[in-house]
């Protein structure tokens, strides 16, 4: 676990390091966002549905770019 956390912490994307935290709580099954809450999340991501990569031609909703900015 420590190795995976260190690896993730040292990664970069466009010269920026991610915020890495270990989550130890168990999430409840069946919890969903409201349409309004999901609309706010959708403003911060870009879905990459037209990938031209030969192994991943269309990852649809699973392949996203997170456009999060701190203020």
C-alpha positions, 0 to 999 in steps of 0.5 A, a space after each residue: 500500500 505504501 509503495 502504491 501511495 508513493 507512486 501515485 504521489 510522485 506522478 505528474 500530469 502537465 507538470 502538476 502532482 496529484 493530491 493523494 489520500 488513502 481512503 479507509 472507509 467503506 462506501 455504502 452501496 446504492 448511494 447516487 448523486 442527484 441530477 443537479 449534483 452530477 451536473 456540477 461534477 460534469 462541469 469539471 470533467 471532459 469525457 474523452 469519448 472519441 479516442 483514436 488509440 488502437 487499444 482503446 477506441 472508445 472508453 466512453 464515460 470511463 475515460 475522463 480528463 479532470 479539469 479541477 482548479 484550486 482557488 
